[in-house]
Amino acid sequence: MTLDIAIVGGGIAGLSLATALAQTDREVAIFDARDYFGGRICAFSSNEAEQISFDLGPSWVWPEDQPLLAALLRKHDLPTMEQPCEGANLYQASANAAAQRFVDPSIYAGAYRLRDGLDALVSAMLETLPAARHSKHRLLSLQNRDTHIALEFEVNESAPRTVLAKQVALLLPPRLVAQSLQFDPALSPRILRLMRETPTWMAGHAKVVAHYPTAFWREQGLSGNAFCSYPEATLGEIYDASHSAIKSAALAGFFALSAAQRERLRGELEGRVIAQLTHLFGAPAAEPKRVVIKDWARDTLTATPQDWQIPAAHPVYGNRYLRLAHWEDKLYFGGSETAQRFGGYLEGALQSAQTVYRQMQL
Ligand SMILES: Cc1cc2nc3c(=O)[nH]c(=O)nc-3n(C[C@H](O)[C@H](O)[C@H](O)COP(=O)(O)OP(=O)(O)OC[C@H]3O[C@@H](n4cnc5c(N)ncnc54)[C@H](O)[C@@H]3O)c2cc1C
């Protein structure tokens, strides 16, 4: 059987395109290499009855500036909360100095989180998605066969599976496309170079969530937000990642250590995180219920070795050559890093899905 459309990449971009295409009479299927859908939207659940989930990938949305995301949250009726900012923030400039308190309620102004974590959005999208879904399908190669494309997937350890589709949309970070997929015939060297030069946003970073029985820092008049700029700092930015229920108290942090440093210190990272949180927030920080680290640089379905070098600023995305159709309008590229605006962000991912949908001239 030949599918009308195969979507590869089950992040928010792929899910959004699949949702739009499922409204048409086309036969659509979505494939992802992971054992879950959502891609960089990734969470862990506390193992308690209430199953509270904490974001290990993106957390923040800016609904006032991001119309597609705002509409999607409204559609699925997902409540948001402002990033908590009440109380004093901390800033530590030197390893030996005490952290300084400063009050700035606007430090995360406009940033909201989903009350139940961003994976609630993925669950809501999956619940209403009629398209066939195939997880644990890693695309290896694509072949142009004139009337259709043959896709070869690795599925667990069994023999590769071939899927035929009249049109294919790859909603993947461009660097991964250039590095990990074989095209027959090959894509032009110019496009491949452009894909390699397009950093995958946040792919070189790592995040940690420390789950606590209570938000003890609030009792000390602290917001839970802290910034550390000294060279030896393990974490550079820490924020209150609690949900509204008190049982879901958590601090989350972005590592200041480079991917190479994290690799060298892998066995020590959790201890260093707890020590830094304890230095900043006091003794109760030494007793988390659980600490989970997600190192995106080690995730080969997001990062390539090139992503270990973190760009100094938010990259300039939006090159229109990344959005061209190929193989006589059978092959399309999308994903947040291809978006004209908001590249790298969730909003960019949604925008890229919209662009591919329009390009398919449905
Ligand atoms: C730590 C971190 C923090 C972030 N914070 C924010 C934030 O606060 N706000 C914000 O707006 N954005 C944030 N982002 C960025 C945001 O996560 C991305 O913009 C968005 O999730 C990208 O969605 P996507 O669908 O384009 O790509 P992805 O989510 O990367 O989806 C691509 C999918 O392709 C799959 N795949 C890869 N290779 C193959 C293959 N060969 N075969 C099959 N499937 C494959 C992957 O498994 C993945 O599921 C953050 C990202 C990270 C990592």
The ligand as an SDF file (V2000), in Angstrom:
LIG
                    3D

 53 58  0  0  0  0  0  0  0  0999 V2000
   16.1680   22.2260   27.1290 C   0  0  0  0  0  0  0  0  0  0  0  0
   15.2680   22.9230   26.1360 C   0  0  0  0  0  0  0  0  0  0  0  0
   14.5430   24.0290   26.5270 C   0  0  0  0  0  0  0  0  0  0  0  0
   13.7150   24.6890   25.6160 C   0  0  0  0  0  0  0  0  0  0  0  0
   12.9510   25.7340   26.0720 N   0  0  0  0  0  0  0  0  0  0  0  0
   12.0130   26.2680   25.2490 C   0  0  0  0  0  0  0  0  0  0  0  0
   11.0370   27.1670   25.7750 C   0  0  0  0  0  0  0  0  0  0  0  0
   11.0110   27.4400   26.9830 O   0  0  0  0  0  0  0  0  0  0  0  0
   10.1270   27.6910   24.9040 N   0  0  0  0  0  0  0  0  0  0  0  0
   10.1270   27.3700   23.5610 C   0  0  0  0  0  0  0  0  0  0  0  0
    9.2840   27.9010   22.8080 O   0  0  0  0  0  0  0  0  0  0  0  0
   11.0150   26.4830   23.0500 N   0  0  0  0  0  0  0  0  0  0  0  0
   11.9480   25.9150   23.8660 C   0  0  0  0  0  0  0  0  0  0  0  0
   12.7940   24.9520   23.3890 N   0  0  0  0  0  0  0  0  0  0  0  0
   12.7360   24.6200   21.9340 C   0  0  0  0  0  0  0  0  0  0  0  0
   11.5430   23.7040   21.5990 C   0  0  0  0  0  0  0  0  0  0  0  0
   11.6450   22.5390   22.3570 O   0  0  0  0  0  0  0  0  0  0  0  0
   11.5750   23.3710   20.1010 C   0  0  0  0  0  0  0  0  0  0  0  0
   11.4460   24.5430   19.3280 O   0  0  0  0  0  0  0  0  0  0  0  0
   10.4310   22.4580   19.6360 C   0  0  0  0  0  0  0  0  0  0  0  0
   10.1460   21.4490   20.5800 O   0  0  0  0  0  0  0  0  0  0  0  0
   10.8280   21.8640   18.2820 C   0  0  0  0  0  0  0  0  0  0  0  0
    9.7950   21.0460   17.7870 O   0  0  0  0  0  0  0  0  0  0  0  0
   10.0080   20.2760   16.4210 P   0  0  0  0  0  0  0  0  0  0  0  0
    8.8000   19.4420   16.2260 O   0  0  0  0  0  0  0  0  0  0  0  0
   10.3900   21.2490   15.3560 O   0  0  0  0  0  0  0  0  0  0  0  0
   11.3080   19.3650   16.6380 O   0  0  0  0  0  0  0  0  0  0  0  0
   11.5560   18.1400   17.6890 P   0  0  0  0  0  0  0  0  0  0  0  0
   10.7450   18.3240   18.9160 O   0  0  0  0  0  0  0  0  0  0  0  0
   13.0400   18.0480   17.8300 O   0  0  0  0  0  0  0  0  0  0  0  0
   10.9800   16.8920   16.8960 O   0  0  0  0  0  0  0  0  0  0  0  0
   11.7130   16.2040   15.9340 C   0  0  0  0  0  0  0  0  0  0  0  0
   11.4010   14.7280   16.0800 C   0  0  0  0  0  0  0  0  0  0  0  0
   12.0960   14.0040   15.0610 O   0  0  0  0  0  0  0  0  0  0  0  0
   12.4470   12.7420   15.5780 C   0  0  0  0  0  0  0  0  0  0  0  0
   13.5230   12.1820   14.7590 N   0  0  0  0  0  0  0  0  0  0  0  0
   14.8050   12.6140   14.6510 C   0  0  0  0  0  0  0  0  0  0  0  0
   15.4770   11.8470   13.7450 N   0  0  0  0  0  0  0  0  0  0  0  0
   14.5870   10.9350   13.3000 C   0  0  0  0  0  0  0  0  0  0  0  0
   14.6770    9.8700   12.3410 C   0  0  0  0  0  0  0  0  0  0  0  0
   15.8050    9.6170   11.6630 N   0  0  0  0  0  0  0  0  0  0  0  0
   13.5850    9.1080   12.1290 N   0  0  0  0  0  0  0  0  0  0  0  0
   12.4100    9.3390   12.7840 C   0  0  0  0  0  0  0  0  0  0  0  0
   12.2710   10.3590   13.6950 N   0  0  0  0  0  0  0  0  0  0  0  0
   13.3560   11.1280   13.9330 C   0  0  0  0  0  0  0  0  0  0  0  0
   12.8560   13.0290   16.9960 C   0  0  0  0  0  0  0  0  0  0  0  0
   12.7340   11.8680   17.7870 O   0  0  0  0  0  0  0  0  0  0  0  0
   11.8560   14.1210   17.4040 C   0  0  0  0  0  0  0  0  0  0  0  0
   10.7400   13.5630   18.0590 O   0  0  0  0  0  0  0  0  0  0  0  0
   13.6300   24.2540   24.2640 C   0  0  0  0  0  0  0  0  0  0  0  0
   14.3590   23.1300   23.8660 C   0  0  0  0  0  0  0  0  0  0  0  0
   15.1570   22.4550   24.7890 C   0  0  0  0  0  0  0  0  0  0  0  0
   15.9110   21.2170   24.3450 C   0  0  0  0  0  0  0  0  0  0  0  0
  1  2  1  0
  2  3  1  0
  2 52  2  0
  3  4  2  0
  4  5  1  0
  4 50  1  0
  5  6  2  0
  6  7  1  0
  6 13  1  0
  7  8  2  0
  7  9  1  0
  9 10  1  0
 10 11  2  0
 10 12  1  0
 12 13  2  0
 13 14  1  0
 14 15  1  0
 14 50  1  0
 15 16  1  0
 16 17  1  0
 16 18  1  0
 18 19  1  0
 18 20  1  0
 20 21  1  0
 20 22  1  0
 22 23  1  0
 23 24  1  0
 24 25  2  0
 24 26  1  0
 24 27  1  0
 27 28  1  0
 28 29  2  0
 28 30  1  0
 28 31  1  0
 31 32  1  0
 32 33  1  0
 33 34  1  0
 33 48  1  0
 34 35  1  0
 35 36  1  0
 35 46  1  0
 36 37  1  0
 36 45  1  0
 37 38  2  0
 38 39  1  0
 39 40  1  0
 39 45  2  0
 40 41  1  0
 40 42  2  0
 42 43  1  0
 43 44  2  0
 44 45  1  0
 46 47  1  0
 46 48  1  0
 48 49  1  0
 50 51  2  0
 51 52  1  0
 52 53  1  0
M  END
$$$$
